[in-house]
């Protein structure tokens, strides 16, 4: 019964929940950013399930954003609160739950 009470008091973005975890959007990454950097950034906060850096097909450089999937909602929230505004290199990261822009 406890888990239900906890979730009732939290804001749960419906679109952030994927089949396997909570999808976090990371924006303002440098072109040379690799997946392992995101693993290192998010790993201390909890179980990271998947990391994807979005690359330009021609140059194979990061397009400036990526996604991190975390297993646990509470850990994902702490990671977002801690890393949003974090300076990576000379860039300030924007970190938030992934949301769908398309309203159904």
C-alpha positions in Angstrom: 0.0 0.0 0.0 2.9 2.4 0.6 4.0 2.7 -3.0 0.5 3.9 -4.1 0.5 6.6 -1.5 3.9 7.9 -2.5 2.9 8.0 -6.2 -0.3 9.8 -5.4 1.6 12.7 -4.0 4.1 13.0 -6.9 3.7 14.6 -10.3 4.2 11.8 -12.8 4.6 12.9 -16.4 2.7 10.4 -18.3 4.8 10.5 -21.4 8.1 10.0 -19.6 7.4 6.4 -18.7 8.7 4.0 -21.3 8.1 0.3 -21.2 11.3 -0.2 -19.3 11.9 3.0 -17.3 11.9 6.8 -17.1 13.2 8.6 -20.2 15.2 11.8 -19.4 16.0 14.4 -22.1 19.5 16.0 -21.9 20.0 19.1 -24.0 22.9 21.4 -24.9 25.5 18.6 -25.2 28.8 19.3 -26.9 29.4 17.9 -30.4 32.1 15.5 -29.1 29.8 14.1 -26.3 29.9 10.3 -26.1 27.5 7.9 -24.4 30.0 7.0 -21.7 29.9 10.6 -20.5 26.2 10.4 -19.9 26.6 7.0 -18.1 29.2 8.7 -15.8 26.9 11.7 -15.2 23.8 9.7 -14.4 25.2 6.6 -12.9 25.8 8.0 -9.4 22.1 8.7 -9.0 20.8 5.2 -9.6 20.3 2.4 -12.1 20.8 3.7 -15.7 19.1 1.4 -18.2 20.0 3.0 -21.5 21.8 6.0 -22.9 21.5 7.4 -26.4 23.4 10.4 -27.9 21.7 11.7 -31.0 24.2 12.0 -33.8 24.5 13.7 -37.1 24.5 11.0 -39.8 27.1 12.8 -41.9 29.6 13.9 -39.2 28.8 11.3 -36.5 29.0 14.3 -34.0 26.4 14.7 -31.3 23.6 17.0 -32.4 23.4 18.6 -29.0 21.0 16.3 -27.2 20.5 12.8 -25.9 18.4 10.5 -23.8 19.0 8.6 -20.6 16.6 5.9 -19.3 16.6 5.3 -15.6 14.8 2.4 -13.9 13.6 4.2 -10.8 11.3 7.3 -10.8 12.7 8.8 -7.5 16.3 8.4 -8.7 15.4 10.0 -12.0 13.9 13.0 -10.3 17.0 13.5 -8.1 19.2 13.1 -11.2 17.2 15.8 -13.1 17.2 18.2 -10.1 21.0 17.7 -9.7 22.1 17.8 -13.3 19.7 20.5 -14.8 21.9 23.6 -15.0 25.1 21.5 -14.6 28.1 22.7 -16.5 29.6 20.1 -18.8 32.7 21.5 -20.5 31.6 25.1 -21.3 27.9 24.2 -21.7 25.0 24.4 -19.3 22.9 21.3 -19.5 19.1 21.3 -19.7 17.8 18.1 -18.2 14.1 17.2 -17.9 11.7 14.3 -18.3 11.0 13.6 -22.0 7.6 14.8 -22.9 5.7 14.4 -26.1 4.9 17.7 -27.8 2.0 16.1 -29.7 -1.2 16.4 -27.6 -3.6 13.6 -28.3 
